[in-house]
Amino acid sequence: MDDLVFKIYANSRGFYVRDVMMQGPAFRDRSAVDYVALHGSVAHEGEPLSFSPLDLAGAFSSDPDRWHFLTNRLQQYPTLFWGYSLADAGVLQALNPTTVRGRSYQPRWIVLANRDAAAVSYFEALGFQAIFARTEAILDWLSIATAKRKPEPPRSAQDSRQLFRAEAIPDIGNVPVRPIQDFYSGSAPTWYDVFSGRLHRTTQFYSVLDAVSSGKSLMVIGIPACGKTTVMMQVAAHVTTSAHKLVLTSVTSQKAQLVLNRLRGDRALVFLDDATDNIEAVEMFLGARNIQLVGFERDYYFEIVSHRIDRSRCSVIDVSDLTLADIQQIYERIPTDVRKPRFIQPEFEHNAAPSLYEVVALNTIQPTLGERFGSVLAQLKTSDPRLHDLLVMSCYLHSCRVPVSYDTASAFLRNENLTPEQVLDLMSRLGSMVVDYGGDLAGDGQDYFIPRSMIMSEAVLQRVPAVDFRRVYETFHENVSPIRTCAFDVFRRRGFDCSFALRAFPEWKNGKEFYERIMFRDQSPYLLQQEALYLSHKKRFKEAFAVIDEAVQMTRNRNPTIRHSHAIILFQANINGPANDPVVVQTLQRSMTILKECYEYDKRKTYHALKFADHALRYREIYGGAAAAEYLQIAVRWLQEEVRRTPWNRDAKRLLNLVRNATLAASV
């Protein structure tokens, strides 16, 4: 309420203060800085100033339009609250969700002098992001930020759409509409969902938006179904930039090069979902000076390739955890006709936070996706087994990050002797469960299909009986060759994973026979590695070791991941052997030595450190002694480095606590 703001701009050559209370808001004047004295101003001669608690309590009711103006501006512009306690009723009423009738605010920050946990929780519940700084630090930052050159005007969205028809963000008037219930039923988010403003913007949305606004590339990671794609689309639609804004999924290195060629040096903000499907494409974007990359990926897949990402050019944000305020807002945004009348809080071990999907699934009256697709699969199997198998096959490929082409479907159904028209008719009869695919992996003009969401695909694979999945799994690998599998290089990374064999073959001999059949077509040490992992999961450690030993010989002992598996299986095959057998102890120590070597020369440090720590704990539990103490000390040192380097890694933090406790217990 003082006249400081007027004095700040008194000598400005670019801006002037327009007192909205006296002169009204500026109209199309970029030089005007609108000033609203919410509690009065000394510049308004004779106007009363609101100081007392009674005056502050009645401020909203005495002039509600003044506060609605504030509400409107909070919806239009990012806002920094500085030197303000947010204790008066007027501002709290302006921030109340009922005041804006569910519409979204722009990002809001509040400057706090101290890291008080209670205050932070309070402001986060009100939708603020906290900035911890003293007044001098904020002034210093402002002096640097405002000294930068005037930013370029934002590029017209139409410019991007003309150059990148498939990759640019669509116009709000041209996106198909759908009921919001579809999103809360497990369907993948659409641009209409995002543009409607009916999806809650989580704390993670604002964290990603802040990081994007910094101008640096980043990778956004998280657990399955935590809302990564939703956050990506929300940020992409919201952020303002003078660069092209592009949204891509699972891009090949060739497509990445095409994007760079089309840009011809123009700046672009690239949002990339399923980013690590082709790490070469990520490296190309990170290496291009005109590209700011924002990649989104599951934490597990990111860890596998994280050693290839230049951390000096790319930060990492984990969006797995939801705050209590987020969870409550998600619940309140669920349509009332499907929302349970009382909120149910998901419960997890180790204080883990629930995912977006888990919050929604627990708090809707409709059956879960698993329950719904369990009954769908049973109905399809009864009415037309071909449709049942096509759906399961489509979900299997989708979980491997590739679509189903007509060629794939035709080869899969080869034993049915169908015409092309009949194959396409069967795919169309799957209705909304499988949709047309037009992404980067589609090619030669034939039809491509994909299940409507990854969550749906995983729900189907979890619910399909093992005997049915085995039939589909074996039929696919017998009938569909690599030349008929769309993006086989992408599929190959996950398509033979032992997790699928474990689902299909409860009996270990059947699983072993399957991998041996596949080896006739693809003499790959990777297949031997997956067979060995499958056998080790089945507790057939002797058989597993024989297979992984063959894989090691095939790669001449030069593949770190296969050596890692070799060490793990060697350890598992002997850890339950006679404790007084020196050969057993020697073999276990040899496996620990191999893991140490893998850690020292392989860039995938996390991968090796976690398993070494786990084995150190098991070794200490059975054998103890000086060797166990040494292993625990090494594990502590490595895990401390991993926690420092990858603070988002929950397993590293969990194991570090366990190893520290074991080290303390051993020293007592």
N, C-alpha and C positions, 0 to 999 in steps of 0.2 A: 504493500500500500504506500510505500515511499516513492520518490521520483527517480530512483536509481536507473530504471530502464530507459527513461527519457535522456538521461545524461550519457548512458552508454552509447546511444546512437546520435548524440548531438552533432558530432563531427564526422559521421559516416558519409562516404561518397556513394555507397551502394544502396543504403536502406534508410528508412525513416519510420518512426513510431506513429501508428494510427490508433488513437484512443477510441476503441469501439463504443464505449459507453457514451461518449460525447459526439462522435462523428459517424458512427455506424461502421460496418466492415468495409474493407477495400474491395473494389470490383475490378478484376483483371489487372491488378497492379502488383507486379512481382517485386517492386521495391518496398512495398508496405509491410510492416510488421504489426499485425493486429495485437492490441494490448487490451486485456479485460481485467479490470480491478474488481475481483470477486467480493472483497470485503471493504471496498471504498479506497480512495486514494487522496493523498494530500494535494494532488494536482487539481482535484475537483473542489473548488472553494465552497465551503458551507455544507458539503456532503458529510453525513455521519459516518464514522468508522466503526466497524464491527470488531470489538475486542473481547467483550465479556462472554462467558459461557452461554448466557441466555441469548445474546445477540447471535452467536455462532449457531446455536441450536435452531433458531428461527430463520436463518438466512435463506434456506431453500424455499420455505413457504412464503416469505415476504416478496420474493422476486423469482419465481420458478423458471421463467424463460431465460434468465441470466445463466442458470445452471444447466438448462437444456442446451444452451449454446455451447457450454463447456463439453457436455456429453457428445454433441455433434462433432466438435473439433477432435475429441479423443477418438472418434470413429474414423476421421479423415486423415489424421497426422500422427506419426510417432511422437511421443511426449516424454519429456524428462521432468520429473518432480525433484526439485532441488531446494534444500533448506525448508522443507515442508513436512510436518508430522502426520498429516492426513487424519487429524483428530476431530475436525469439524463436520457437522452433520451434512452440510451442503455438498461437499465433495463426495462423501460416502454415498449420499443419495444419487449423485450424478454417476457414480460407478456401479450402482446397483443394477444387476442384470434385468430386473423388471422395468427399469427406466428406459433401457434400450430395446426391450422386448425381444431379447435373445440375439440381437445383431452383434457382430464381432467388433471389438476395439482394435485399433492399431497397437503396435508394441508400446509398452510403457515401462519406463525405468524410474527408480527412485534412488537418490544418493543417500547412503548411510555412512555415518562416521565410524561406527564400530560393527564388528561381526557378532551381533547379538542374535542367538539362535531363535529366541521367541519372536523378536521383531522381524527377522527374515521370514519365519513361517507365517506371520500375520500378513506381511505384504505380498508374499507369494500366493496366499489364499485370495487376495484381492486382485491377482493377475499381474503383479509387478515383478520385474527382474531387478535384483539388487546390484548396485554399484557401490563398492566400498572405497571411499576416498574423502580426503579433506577438501575444503573449499579451494585452497591453493592449487591442489592437484587438478581439480576440475578446470580452474581458470587456465592453468598451464596447457592442459589438453585442448581447450577451446582455442587458445591462441595459435596452437600448431594446426589444428583442424581447419580453422577459418583462413589460415595463410595459404592453404593449398589453392591451386588454380581453380577457376570456376568450372564445375563439371559440365560435360557435354549434355545437351538435351537428350532425354530418353529416346531411343530409337522407336519409330513407329512399329507397332506389332504387325502391321500390314506388310512392312518391309521384310520382316522375318518370314511371314507366311508365303510371300512370293518366292523367296529363295529356298525355303525349307518347308514345303507343304505338309509333309508327314511329321516333321519334328518340332515345328513351332507350336506354341500354346494356342489352341483354337479360340475363335471368337465366341463370347458368351452366348450370342444369339444363334449360333450354329451347332450347339451341342445337343444331343438327344436328352430329353428329360426322362426321369423315372422316379418312383416313390422312394423316399429316404429310407423306408423300411428295408429296401433291398441291401443297402449298405450294412444295416444292423443284422441282416440275415446271413452275412458272411461273404457277400459279393465284393469283388475288388472295387475300390473307389473309382468314380468317374469324374470327369471335369464338371459335370452338372452338380454332383455332390459338393465339390469344392467351391464352385461359384455361388451355390445357394447360401453359403454361410451357416448351414445348419450342423456342420461338424465342428466339434470343440477344437480350438487351437490349444494344444497342450504346452506345458512348459518347454518340452523338447522342440516344439515348433519355433519358439522364440530363441532358443539356444542356437538352432541351426540358422535362423534368419540373421542373428547377430554375427555368426561366423561368416556367412555369405557376404554380409555387408562390409566385412573387413577386407574383402578383395582377395583373400587367400583361398586356394583350393582345399577341399576337405573330403574325408570319407565319413559317412554316417553309417554306423553299424548298430545291430541290435538283435535280440532273440527273435525267433519266428513269431509272426502275428502281433508284433508290438506297434504296428502302424507306420512303418518306415515309408512305404509308398504313399500313404496318405499325407505324411509330413512333407515328402518330396513335392507332391502336387500342390499342396497349400503354399509352400514357400515359393515355388516356381510361379504360381499365379499372383503372389503378393509382392514379391520383391521388385523394386524399380531399378532399372539399369539402362545405361546408354548403349549397352552391347546387345547382340542378338541373344534371345533366350530360347534354348532348345531343350527338349525332353526326349531322351532315348532310352532304350532297354536292350540289354544284352548285345552290345555292339561288337562286330568283328573288327579286326585291325584294318581290313579293306574299307569298311564303312567309315571308320574313324578318319582314314586318309581322304575319303571323298568329302567328308564334312570340312576338313581343313582346306582342301582344294577349293571348295565353293566359297569359303570365307575370304580367301585371297588376302589374308592378313587382318581382316576385320576382327574386332573383339567379339567374343561369345561367352556367355554363361551357360555351361552345359550341365544339365542334370542327367545322371546316368544311373538307372535302376539295374539291379542284378549286375553290378559293376565288374565283378571279378570273373565273369564268364569268359572274358578274354583279357587277360592282364596286359597283353601287348597294346590293346587299344587304350587302356588306362595310362600306360607309360607314354604313349604318343600324345595324349591330351595334356598330361602333366609336363611334357617336354616342350609344348608349344607355348610361346610367350603370350599369344593373343587369347589363350583359353583359360578360363577359371572353371575348374571341374568340381562338381559336387556329386560324389558317388554314393550309392546306397547299396548295402549288402548285409547279409546275415553275418553275425560275428564269427561263426565257425568257418565259413568260407573265406572271410577276410583274413583270419589268422593263417590260413594255409599259404596265402600269397603275400602277406604283409611285408615280408623281407624284401620284396621287389618294389615297394613304394617308397619314394624319396620323402622322408619325414621333414626335410628342410623346406619342401614345397607344398606339403600337404599335412594338415592337422587331422585329428580323429575325434569324433564325438559318438558316444554311446547313447542311444535313445531308448534303451530297454525299460528303464524305470519310470513309472508314473508317480507323480506326487499325490497326496491325499486329496488336494484340491482338484487335480485333474480327474481322479477317479470319480469324485462327486459330480463334477461337471459332465463327464461322459454319461453317467447314470441319468442325469436330468435331461440330457439331449436325446435319450432313447424315446421314440414315439410312445405316447401314453397307452396306445392300444396294444402294444406288445411288451411294455415295461412291467416288471413285477412291482407290486405296491410297496414293498419294503426292500431297501437296499441290502444286498448280500455282499459282504467283503470276502474276496478270495483269500485263502490261507495257503501259505507256502513255507517250506523249511528254509532255514538260514536267513530269515527276514527278506527273502526275495520279493521284489515287487511284481504284480501281475501285469500281463500284457493287455493291450486294448481289447483283443478278441476275448480274452478270459473274463474281463469285466463285463463285456456285453453278453457273453454266453450265459453267465451265472445270473444275470439280471433281466432276462427276457423270458416271457411265458411260452414262447415257441420252442419246439424241440431243438436241441443242439444240432449242429451240422452233422456230427457223427451219427446221431440218432436218425436224422432225416435220410441220410444217404445209406444207412444200414437198411432201412425199409425200401428205399429206391432200388438198391442192388438186388434185394430179394424179389421185388416185383419184376424187374427186368429179366432176371434169370428164369422166372416162371413163364413170362410172356414171350420173350425172344432172347435166348442166350447170346446171340450174336451182338445185340445191343449192349448187354451186360459186359461182354468181353471188350468191345470197342471202348466203352467208357473207362474200364479199368486200364486198358492199354494207353488211352489218351492221358489219364492221370499219371501213369508211370512215366511217360515221356515228359509230361509237364514238370514233374518233380526233378527230372534231369535237365530242365531248362530248354527243351526244344518242343516245337509244335508237331502236329501230325499232318503230313502231306497226303494228298490223294494216293501217291505211290506207296506210302507207308501203309495206309489203310487197306489198299488193294492187295498188297503182298501179305499182310497179316491175315486177310480173309481168303487167301488163295484156295484153301481146302473147300470153300463154299461154292466155288465156280460161279461167281457173280459177274454181271456186266458192270461197266463203269457207272451206268445210271443207278444200278442197284446199290453199289457201294456208297455213292453220294447220297442216295435216299436214306440209307441207314444212318449216315452221319447226321443228316438233317433231322431224323426222327429222335435224336437225342435232345432236341429242343434247346432250351436256354442253358442247359448244363454245359454244352460245348458251343463256342462261338467262332465266327470267322476270325482268322489271324492275318494281320497285314503288317507285321513288324519286320525288323531288319533281317530275320532269318528266312523269310519267305523269298522265293526266287522266281523260277521259270514259268510263271503264268498259271500253274496248277493251283487247285484249292488247298488252303491250309486251315487247320482247326486247332483250337486250344480250349481247355476247360476254363470256366469263367473266372476262377481265382486259384491261387496256389493253396489257400486254406481249404478250398473244396477238394482239390486233388489229394491233399494229405489226409483229409477226413475219409475219402473213399478208400485210400490205401490202408488206412488203419482199420476200417470196418470190413473190408472184403475178407471172407474166410481164407485161410491159408491154402486150402485145396484149390480154390478158385483162382487165387493169385498165381499159384504154381502153374496152372494150366495156361493162363495168359502169358506169364513170364517165359515159359518154355516155348509156347507157340510163336511169340515174337522173335525170340533168338533163333528159332529154327527156320522161320519163313522170311524174315526181314534182314537183308544183308546191309552192310554199311553204305552201299551206294544208294539205297532206298531210305536211309535214315537222314532226316533233315539235320544239317549242321552236326555231322557225326563227330567232329572234333570236340564240340561242346558236350554232346551226349556221352562220349566215351569217358569223360572225367568222372561221371557219376553212375552211368548205366550198369556197370558191372560191380558196383559197390557191394560189399558183403552184407550190408543191411538188407538188401533185397533178397539175397539168397537165404538169409536167416528167416525172412518172412515166408519164403516159398518152400523151404525144405527143413521141416522140423527134424527129420532123420538125417544125420550127418553123412551117411553113405550116399544118399541121393544128391546132396549138395556137392559132394566131391565129384560124383559122376557128371554133374552138370558142368562144373568148371573144366573138367577134362575134355568134354565134348567141345566146349567153346575154344579150348586151346588148339584144336585142329584147324580152326579158321584164323585165329589170331595168336601167333606165338609171341605173347607179350609177358615180360616179367611182372608187369603190373597185375595181370590176371592171376599169376601165381601168388603174388602178394595178397590179393583179395581172397583167394582160396585158403591161404594159410591163416588169415585173420578170421575167416569163417570157421575153420576147424578149431582155432583157439577159443572162439566164443562157445563152441560146442564141447570144450574141455578135452579135445583130442590133441593134446599138446605134442605128443610124439609124431603123429602124422603131420601136424602143422609145421613142426620144425623141419621135417624132411622136405616139405614143399618150399618153405622160405629159404632153406639152404640152397635149393636149386635156383631160386630167383637170384640169390646173391652171386652164385657162380655165373649165371647168365649175364649179369651186369658187371662182372669182374670186380665185384666188391666196391664199385664206384658210385652207386646210387644211395644218397643219404637216407631217403625215406625207407628204402628196402632194408638197409643196414639197421635202421631204427626198429623196424618191425622184427628183424632177425634177433636183435637184442631183447626185445620185449618177449617174444615167444621163447627164446632160450631161457629167460628168467622164469616165465610162467611154467615151463616144462620141468623146472628143477626146484622151485621154491618150496614145494611140499615134499621134497625128498628127505631122506634120513639126515637129521641135523648133525650127526657125528660122522658123516661121510665126507672126507676131504675132497673127493672129486666133485661132489655136489657144491660144496662151498666155493671151490675153484671156478666152477662153471658159472655160478651166480656172480662172482666177482668179475669174471670175464665179460658178462653181459653189461655190468655197470661200467666197465672200462670202454666198451663199445659206445654206450650212450654218452660218456664223457667226450670221446673222440668226435662223435656226431655233433655235439654242442660246440666244440671248438672250431670245426672247419665248415659247418653248414650255417647258412644265414638264418635258417628257421630256428632261432634260439628258443623261442617259447615252446615250440613243439617238443623239443628234447628236454628242456628244463622241467616241465610239468611231469613227464613220465619218470625222469630220474628221481624227482622228489617222492613220487608215489612209491617207487621201488625201494628207495632208501628207508621209507617208513616201514614197509613190509619186511625188509631185511633186518632192521633193528628190532622189530617185534619178535622175530624168531631167533636170531643169532646174537644180536648185541655185539659188544666188543669194540675194539679200536677201529676196525673197518667201518662199522655202522656209524660210529661217531664222526669219522671223516666224511662219509657220504652225507650225513645230515648237515655238516658245516658247509660243504660244497652246495647242497641244495638251498640252504639259507641265503648264501651269497648270490646264487643265480636267480632265485625268486625275488630277492630284493631289487635286483637289476630289472627283472621283468615288470615288477609293480611300478618301478620308476618310469620305465620305457613305455609300458602299455597299461596305464592306470585303469582302463576299462575292463581289464581281464579279471573276471571274478574268480576263476579257478586258481590263478596265481595268488591272489589274496587269501583264498581259503587254505590252500596248501601251505602258504608261508606261515600262517597261524599254527597249523598242525605240526609243521616241522620245528618251529620255535618251541612249542610245548614239549615235543619229543626230545629236543636238545636239552631243555631245562631239566626234564625228568631224568635224562641220562647222566646229568652232572650232579644230581642229588645223591 
